[in-house]
Amino acid sequence: MQRLRWAILFFVSFCGWIKTNPTLNAVVHLDVSHACALGFTQGITEFLPVSSTGHMILVNELFLKSSTDYLGKPLNSTQIALNHYMVCIQLGTIWVLLLFYRREIKKMFAGLMGKNNAGLRLAFHVAVAFVPVGLLGFIGGDWIQTHLYNRSCVLAAVLVGGMLIFFVENYRKHQQIRWTLDNMPTKVALGIGLFQLIALWPGFSRSLATIIGGVVLGMSLVQSVHFSFLLGLLTSAVATGYKFLKSGSEMLQHLDVISMLMGVMIAFAVGMITIHAFLGYLKKNGLSLFGYYRLGLAVIFTIFAK
């Protein structure tokens, strides 16, 4: 409780310093409602197989369309800064994963220190699975944000992902489960990493891609989700850190810092609730509900969004 009080005090003081610092508030193009909407969207969709990036792109377009500043001005400097923020807002859900998987993380660190063989093997497999998307994301990340961060690409990915969910659910009916986090071979980890490449298509969902990979390669649904989240922790941390180091000054120049922090905090709070609810749901149910949701979302936005 004492630590929480100090954290709140620090946050309030930091926000006050930002508000009085003119160099950090020269241009304000992100209000609190916009940031909180993005944070809520990130928190509730990051761990579900529905694509947090795709949902944030759709939500972001709704807010931008209500502002005359963006009409007829696609991908201006502020829009680019917002695209970067939609990556960095993952910081909130990264905190969620750090807390939720703290035992596994301690186990992996112990393994890296030569004190836990199982932890070392798990850390190695997470790293192996990260390599494909790490390389391709580094090479083509900017191109993806420039050309694929739009409603048409997102809705296509949402639709395809929804149909694949029904394929996975049918496959699980006669699936032979062979691997867990403790005994999976390196080739399975690499295979899941290759599946994760599909998630570079905005709207497909990183968690869905890796869950599909795990199930198809012989893991149970729940075990696939756990590996997906551990892999997602590394993937999100690297992507967020790289994007902030590369474009942090650009975000500070064009976006309101307090609003950005509020979005991250909302993502953390909502994400903590979502991850517990999702894993509890999966123990008794499959993924079909999310398949119907994705198909419905694609249809609704295709018909009504203009």
Phi, psi and omega in degrees: 000320180297320179295321179297318179298316178296322179295317179296316179299318179297317181297315180297316179296319180296318178297321178296320179295319179298317184296329182266359181263107185295333183289338180263358181228030182295320180229127181243110181231025178213102180276171186297319181297320178296312181295318180293325177296318177294318180296316178297317180297316178298314183295322185272343183249345185301320185263355178265152181280054184232355178080103176292319180298315180300316180294320180293324177298316179294316178296318180299319179296324178297318179290320182291326180293338179277357181246129180289348180295339188249354182297123179074011181232068181292139175055047170282183186297325179290319178297320178297317178298321178295321176299319177295319181296327179292346171271314185289340179294347175298345179306323179297315181281340172296317176301320179301312181294323178299321179284316185293322182251034182298325179293315179295323179293317176298321179297317180292320177295321176298322177296319179294337177270005178080021184248356183207106184294320179295321178295321178295319180295318179295317179298320179296318181292322176297318179295318179298317181293334181283331189306311183302310182288331177297316180291309183291323178295322179293320182285316188245012184301314181295320179297319180298315181295325182285320189255337186248353179277069178213165188297319184298312180295319181297313182296324177296318179293320178300317181294312180297316179298322178298318180293323180292332177300318180292328174297315181296318180297322177291322180295323183295339182295331180235026182284141172257111182279123183240336190233150171233181177299331186276332185240006181295138177280165182298325182295330177289318177300316179296320179298317177297323177297323177291323175298326182297339178300330180299331183289351174291345173281105184303128181107345182282317180102118177296316181295321179297316181300315183284327176295316177301315180301314180297316181294313181298327183270005170111015178257154175291165181299313183294317178296322177297320179295317180298315179293323178300317182289322177294319176295321179296327177299313179293314182299314181293319181297315180294315181297317181293314179298315180296316182294322180290318179295323183280321189233014182300316181295326178294319177294318180295331182284325188252344185239154179282125187293318180298318178298319179299316179296321178298319178299318179296318180294319177297318179300320179295309184297313181290323179296323179297320178291317185295317185294323177293315181295320183294313181293324176295322179294318184294335181293338181243346185224172177256209184258000187305321181305320182286332174295314177298320179299314182296317180296318179296319179298316180299317180294315183298313182290327179292321183280316191259334181284133180231000000 
